[in-house]
Each structure stands twice: as C-alpha cells, then as structure tokens.
Amino acid sequence: MSNSNNSTPNHEADIENSNGGTSGTNETYQQAQDNHANQLNPNHEPTNSK
C-alpha cells in the first residue's frame, strides 16, 4: 500500500515546484525565492561566518 503523505522532503523537486494553481507556495520554494531576491538586492549585506 502506498502512502501519499510522504514525510521525507524532496528539496530538489520542491525548489523547482511553485505549486501553481493552489492558494500558496511550498515552504522550500518560498525560501529559495527569498534567498535569490536577497542575493540580487544591492542593499543586502552578506553575512560571512568566518
């Protein structure tokens, strides 16, 4: 019997999947989009943990 509620996340697939046609986005996709926007923002101060 197959369980459609898989508890193991597939982040590689989630980053590409915006869940179009639904009322929201998945958390991994949204974090990737936020990170991308921060990297492109010229006013964003990068954090270096050296």
C-alpha positions in Angstrom: 0.0 0.0 0.0 1.4 3.4 -1.0 1.3 6.3 1.4 0.7 9.6 -0.5 1.7 11.7 2.6 5.5 11.2 2.3 7.2 12.6 5.4 10.6 12.8 3.7 11.0 16.1 1.9 12.4 16.2 -1.6 14.1 19.7 -1.6 15.5 19.5 -5.1 12.0 19.0 -6.5 10.4 21.5 -4.1 12.7 24.3 -5.1 11.5 24.0 -8.7 7.8 23.5 -7.8 5.9 26.7 -7.1 2.6 24.7 -6.5 0.9 26.7 -9.3 -2.8 26.7 -9.2 -3.0 26.5 -5.5 -3.7 29.1 -2.8 0.0 29.2 -1.7 3.6 28.1 -2.3 5.6 25.3 -0.6 8.0 26.5 2.1 11.1 25.3 0.4 10.2 27.1 -2.9 9.5 30.3 -1.0 12.8 30.2 0.9 14.7 29.7 -2.4 12.9 32.7 -3.9 13.6 34.8 -0.9 17.3 33.8 -0.9 17.5 34.6 -4.6 16.0 38.0 -4.1 18.4 38.8 -1.3 21.4 37.9 -3.4 20.2 40.2 -6.2 19.5 43.1 -3.8 22.4 45.6 -3.9 21.5 46.9 -0.5 21.6 43.4 1.2 24.6 43.0 3.4 26.1 39.5 3.0 26.8 37.5 6.2 30.2 35.9 6.5 30.6 33.4 9.2 34.4 33.2 9.2 
